[in-house]
């Protein structure tokens, strides 16, 4: 999977305490990428955009 054009951003709900942050890249067609900001080479999760939106909506309701 080529992610060289991914534009990563820190999640808006990530804290600034030097730890628990995720980064999201949602600019690629047909997928949303998520990774740990502390371990950027440790792996990337890939979601379909509809699945990602459903996940985020569930978080908002929690």
N, C-alpha and C positions, 0 to 999 in steps of 0.2 A: 504494500500500500504506500503510495507516494504522498507524503505529508509535507513536502518542502514548501508548499504555498499556504500552509495552515497559518492563520493569524491567531495566536494564542492570547487570551486575556484571563486575568484572575477573576474568579467568580465573585460577584458582588457581595455575597454573604460570607466570604472568607474573612477570617480574623487577621489582625495585624500583630499577633503575638508571636510571630516567628515560627509558626508550625502548621496548623491544619488548613492548608489551602489546596484548592484544585484550580486547574486552568482548563478553559474550554475554547475550542476552535469550532466555530459554526459557519465558516465561510466556504466550506468545500461542498460541492454539489452532492446531495444524497446521503450525507453523513455528518454527525457531530462527534468530535473527538474530545476526550476528557483524560487528563493526566494529573499526577501528583506534582505540585510545584517544587517539592523538596527532592524529588527523584525523577526528573524529566526523562531519563533514559530507562526507567524501570518498567515501562509498559504503558500502553494507551488503550483505553476503552473506546469502542466505536458503537454509536447508536444511530438508528434511523431517526430522522428529524421528528417524525410523529411520536416515536417512543420517547425521545428526549423531552418534547413538549409535555407529554403526559406525566413524565417523572417530575419535571419542574412544577407543574400544576399541583401534583400531590404534595410536594414540599411546601408550597404556598398555603395549602389548606391545613397543614399540620401545626 
